[in-house]
Amino acid sequence: MGEVINGIQQIGIGVHDAKEVFNWYRSYLGFDILLFRDEATATLMANYTGGIAQRRNAYLSLNMLGGGGLEIWQFTSRKPQKPLIPIVWGDLGINAMKVRSSNLKDSFKKLQSSNLKAVGSIEKYDNERDSFKFVDPWGNFVVVVEDSYFFSKTSTATGGVLGAVIGVSNMETSLNFYKNLLGYTNVLLDQTIVLDSKIFEETSKKYRRVVLAHERKHIGGFGELLGPTQIELVQALEHTPKRIFENRFWGDLGYIHLCFDVQGMTMLREKAEKLGYGFTVDSANSFHMGDAAGHFSYVEDPDGTLIEFVETHKVPILKKLGLYLNLQSRDPLKPLPKWLVKTLKLHKVTKDL
């Protein structure tokens, strides 16, 4: 068996107040499963935090409609910094997260009712689906995409993370990385675009947009909950983009990483090295984060965007009774039974923390 990428486990967001952000995303986007919250020192990330191991508070929330989760990440040893210059679409790094919606009009009405400053128009996403963009209360771009995939029915039409929009400096170089290392070989769209004037101030500049889908030859573990995923690469054609985290730390405000749920970390490490994208961080052995445990690593894409891999070893089912799910003792190519994954609903939060 080679390495297996089950899907996007989560996207990391650096914030000022983790509890406040969790409460908002729970209320308006249905991320109401609080799998864990943990306060610790991010020792292994010191190379990305000024050479000093910083303390942080982290929440991992899921949406049972299906899709990846949110790792809401807050420094507790320093004040997180915003970009010195506002982020422009196409800047190098994660520009936006994409979430799926089973009913785009319902999702649109829900976001319009939230008194956000910027909610874009419903527009064509591809030949078959529509989408819209909005800016959350902390300035993070989000794309909501009409998508028929769901893991379980929920009270909200908006689901979990479908993918991410990533700004790149050279499209062909980045395509090589995302296709060959991560398996995003299916090209859904390759087009030149301009931007929605309700969201973006600069609408006259042109961008190359390439939307990629993952092959998903094998799906194990939580792969059915995470669902199919996409990566959207955006290259500015008429201006020079800047690095989103230039002169800032990983963990500062904004999207800090995109994390994939994987099996076969050793083989993935070897593959990355052969392709010239060696791991820059590697926990080597099992880490503990709150009540979960596993093995994590990071690579950088050609523009320095951080991609995380997590091989999950243990997740809590019912902590009070000492019930945990051990993933090391089972077939990594076999999805977990749906009834078992649905026990994560025991972690549902029904009111603000």
C-alpha positions in Angstrom: 0.0 0.0 0.0 1.2 3.5 -0.9 0.3 6.7 0.8 -3.4 7.5 1.0 -4.9 11.1 1.2 -8.4 10.7 2.6 -9.4 14.3 2.2 -8.9 17.8 3.7 -9.0 17.3 7.5 -9.1 21.0 8.3 -8.0 24.5 7.4 -6.2 26.5 10.0 -7.3 30.1 10.9 -5.2 32.4 13.0 -7.5 34.5 15.2 -7.6 37.0 18.2 -10.3 35.1 20.1 -10.8 31.4 19.4 -14.1 31.1 21.4 -15.7 34.1 19.5 -14.8 32.6 16.1 -16.0 29.2 17.0 -19.3 30.6 18.2 -19.8 32.5 14.9 -19.0 29.6 12.6 -21.1 27.3 14.7 -24.1 29.6 14.4 -23.8 30.6 10.7 -22.0 27.8 9.0 -22.9 24.7 11.1 -19.4 23.9 12.5 -21.0 22.8 15.7 -19.0 19.6 16.5 -16.2 20.6 18.9 -13.9 17.6 18.6 -11.3 19.1 21.0 -9.9 22.3 22.4 -6.4 22.3 23.6 -3.9 24.8 25.1 -0.2 23.9 24.7 3.2 25.1 23.3 3.7 24.7 19.5 7.3 23.5 20.0 7.9 22.0 16.6 6.7 25.1 14.8 9.4 27.4 16.2 11.0 27.8 12.7 7.7 29.5 11.7 7.2 31.6 14.9 10.4 33.6 15.1 12.6 30.8 16.5 10.6 30.8 19.7 8.1 28.1 20.7 4.8 29.9 21.2 1.9 29.0 23.3 -1.5 28.7 21.7 -5.1 27.8 22.2 -6.7 25.6 19.5 -10.3 24.5 18.7 -11.0 21.8 16.1 -14.6 22.0 14.9 -16.4 19.9 12.3 -19.6 20.0 10.3 -21.5 16.7 9.9 -23.0 17.6 6.6 -19.6 16.6 5.3 -16.3 18.2 4.6 -13.1 19.3 6.4 -13.1 21.1 9.7 -11.7 24.3 11.1 -8.7 24.5 13.3 -9.2 27.8 15.1 -5.8 28.9 16.3 -5.0 31.6 18.8 -1.7 32.7 20.2 -1.7 33.0 24.0 2.0 34.0 24.4 1.8 37.0 22.0 -0.7 39.2 20.2 -1.4 37.9 16.7 -0.5 40.3 13.9 -2.6 41.3 10.9 -1.0 41.9 7.5 0.8 45.2 7.2 -0.9 45.7 3.8 -4.4 44.4 3.1 -4.5 41.1 1.3 -5.3 41.3 -2.4 -6.8 38.3 -4.4 -3.9 36.3 -5.8 -1.4 37.1 -3.1 0.8 34.2 -2.2 -0.8 31.9 0.3 -4.3 30.8 1.2 -6.7 33.5 -0.1 -10.0 31.8 0.9 -11.5 28.6 2.1 -14.3 26.9 0.1 -17.2 25.3 1.9 -19.9 23.1 0.3 -23.6 23.9 0.4 -26.5 21.5 -0.2 -28.8 24.4 -0.9 -27.0 27.5 -2.1 -30.0 29.9 -1.8 -30.6 28.9 1.8 -26.9 29.4 2.6 -27.0 32.8 0.9 -30.0 33.9 2.9 -28.4 32.8 6.2 -25.2 34.8 5.5 -27.2 37.8 4.4 -29.0 37.8 7.7 -25.8 37.9 9.6 -25.1 41.6 9.0 -21.8 40.9 7.3 -20.2 43.9 5.5 -19.5 42.0 2.3 -21.6 39.2 0.8 -21.2 38.8 -3.0 -23.7 37.9 -5.6 -24.6 34.4 -6.6 -22.5 33.6 -9.7 -21.5 30.7 -11.9 -18.8 28.5 -10.3 -18.5 26.1 -13.2 -20.8 24.8 -16.0 -23.1 23.0 -13.5 -22.9 24.9 -10.2 -23.2 28.3 -8.6 -21.3 29.9 -5.8 -21.0 33.1 -3.8 -18.2 34.7 -1.7 -18.3 36.6 1.6 -15.9 38.1 4.1 -16.3 36.9 7.6 -16.3 39.3 10.6 -12.5 39.1 10.9 -11.7 39.8 7.2 -11.3 36.2 6.0 -12.6 35.4 2.5 -15.0 32.4 2.2 -16.4 30.8 -1.0 -19.6 28.8 -0.7 -20.0 26.3 -3.5 -23.2 24.4 -4.5 -22.3 20.7 -4.0 -24.4 17.6 -4.0 -22.1 15.5 -1.7 -23.2 15.0 1.9 -22.3 12.7 4.7 -25.3 13.2 6.9 -28.3 15.5 6.9 -28.0 18.5 9.3 -30.1 21.5 10.2 -28.0 23.8 8.1 -27.5 23.8 4.3 -23.9 24.9 4.6 -21.3 22.1 5.1 -17.7 21.6 5.8 -14.5 22.6 4.0 -14.5 21.6 0.3 -11.1 23.2 -0.5 -9.1 26.3 -0.6 -8.2 29.1 -3.0 -4.4 29.5 -3.1 -2.5 32.4 -4.7 0.6 31.3 -6.7 3.3 33.1 -8.6 3.9 30.5 -11.4 0.9 28.3 -12.3 2.8 25.6 -14.0 5.3 25.1 -11.1 2.4 25.0 -8.6 0.4 22.6 -10.8 3.4 20.2 -10.7 3.3 20.3 -6.8 -0.4 19.8 -6.3 -0.8 17.2 -9.0 2.3 15.1 -8.3 2.6 15.2 -4.5 -1.1 15.6 -3.5 -2.9 13.8 -6.4 -5.0 16.8 -7.7 -4.7 15.6 -11.3 -8.3 16.3 -12.5 -8.5 19.8 -14.1 -12.1 21.0 -13.7 -11.5 24.6 -14.9 -8.7 26.7 -16.5 -9.9 30.2 -17.3 -9.1 33.9 -17.1 -11.4 35.9 -14.7 -12.1 39.3 -13.2 -13.6 39.7 -9.7 -17.0 40.4 -8.1 -17.2 44.1 -7.4 -19.4 43.5 -4.3 -16.4 41.8 -2.6 -13.3 43.1 -4.2 -12.2 46.7 -4.7 -9.9 45.8 -7.6 -12.1 44.3 -10.2 -10.4 45.2 -13.5 -7.3 43.1 -13.1 -7.1 39.7 -14.7 -6.3 36.4 -13.0 -5.7 32.8 -14.2 -7.9 30.4 -12.3 -7.3 26.7 -12.3 -9.6 24.4 -10.3 -8.3 20.9 -9.5 -10.0 17.8 -8.1 -8.4 14.9 -6.2 -8.4 11.5 -7.7 -9.3 9.7 -4.4 -8.4 6.2 -5.6 -8.6 5.0 -2.0 -10.7 6.3 0.8 -10.1 5.2 4.4 -10.8 6.2 7.9 -12.8 9.5 8.0 -12.7 9.9 4.2 -16.4 9.7 3.7 -17.0 12.4 6.3 -14.4 14.6 4.6 -15.8 14.1 1.1 -14.4 15.0 -2.3 -12.1 18.1 -2.3 -10.8 20.8 -4.6 -7.8 23.1 -4.8 -8.2 26.4 -6.7 -5.0 28.0 -7.8 -5.1 31.7 -8.7 -2.3 33.6 -10.5 -2.3 37.4 -10.8 -1.7 38.3 -14.5 -1.4 42.1 -14.2 0.3 42.8 -10.9 3.0 41.3 -8.7 1.5 39.4 -5.7 3.0 39.7 -2.2 3.4 36.9 0.4 0.4 36.9 2.8 2.7 36.0 5.7 5.6 38.3 4.8 7.3 39.4 8.1 4.6 37.6 10.1 4.4 34.3 12.0 2.5 31.2 11.3 -0.4 31.5 13.6 -0.9 35.2 13.0 -4.3 36.4 11.6 -5.6 34.7 8.5 -5.5 31.2 6.9 -2.3 29.6 8.2 -2.3 26.1 6.6 -4.3 23.5 4.7 -4.3 20.1 6.4 -4.8 16.7 4.8 -5.9 13.5 6.6 -3.4 10.8 5.4 -2.3 7.2 5.9 1.3 6.1 5.2 3.3 9.0 6.5 6.6 7.3 5.9 5.9 6.7 2.2 4.5 10.2 1.8 7.8 11.6 3.3 9.8 9.6 0.8 7.6 10.7 -2.1 7.9 14.4 -1.0 11.7 14.1 -0.8 12.0 12.6 -4.3 9.9 15.4 -5.7 12.1 18.0 -4.0 9.5 19.1 -1.3 11.0 17.6 1.8 9.2 17.8 5.1 10.0 21.1 7.0 8.4 19.8 10.2 7.9 16.2 11.3 6.6 15.1 14.7 8.2 11.7 13.9 6.2 9.9 16.6 2.7 10.2 17.9 1.7 13.7 19.2 -1.1 14.5 21.5 -3.4 17.5 20.9 -6.2 17.7 23.4 -7.8 14.3 23.4 -6.6 13.4 19.9 -3.3 11.8 18.9 -1.4 11.2 15.7 1.6 12.0 13.5 1.9 15.3 11.8 4.2 16.9 9.3 4.5 20.0 7.0 5.7 20.8 3.6 5.8 24.1 1.7 4.3 24.6 -1.8 6.5 26.4 -4.3 5.5 29.8 -2.9 5.9 28.8 0.8 2.2 28.1 1.6 2.1 25.6 4.4 0.5 22.2 3.7 0.0 19.9 6.8 -0.4 16.2 6.8 -1.9 14.4 9.8 -2.0 10.6 10.3 -4.6 10.2 13.0 -4.0 7.5 15.6 -6.7 8.2 18.2 -9.8 10.4 18.4 -12.2 10.8 21.4 -15.7 9.3 21.0 -17.0 9.7 24.6 -14.3 11.1 26.8 -16.3 10.8 30.0 -16.5 7.0 29.6 -13.0 6.7 28.3 -14.1 5.7 24.8 -11.6 6.5 22.1 -11.2 5.3 18.5 -7.9 3.7 17.7 -7.1 4.0 14.0 -3.8 2.2 14.1 -5.2 -1.2 14.5 -7.5 -1.2 11.4 -7.3 -1.4 7.6 -6.2 2.1 6.4 -8.0 1.6 3.1 -11.4 0.8 4.6 -13.7 3.7 5.6 -15.1 3.7 9.1 -18.7 2.6 9.4 -21.0 5.6 9.1 -22.7 4.8 12.4 -19.4 5.0 14.2 -18.4 8.3 12.5 -21.8 9.7 13.4 -21.0 9.2 17.1 -18.9 12.4 16.8 -22.3 14.1 17.1 -21.8 13.5 20.8 -19.5 16.5 20.7 -22.2 18.8 19.3 -22.4 22.3 20.9 -25.9 23.7 20.9 -25.2 27.2 22.3 -22.4 29.7 22.5 -19.5 28.8 24.7 
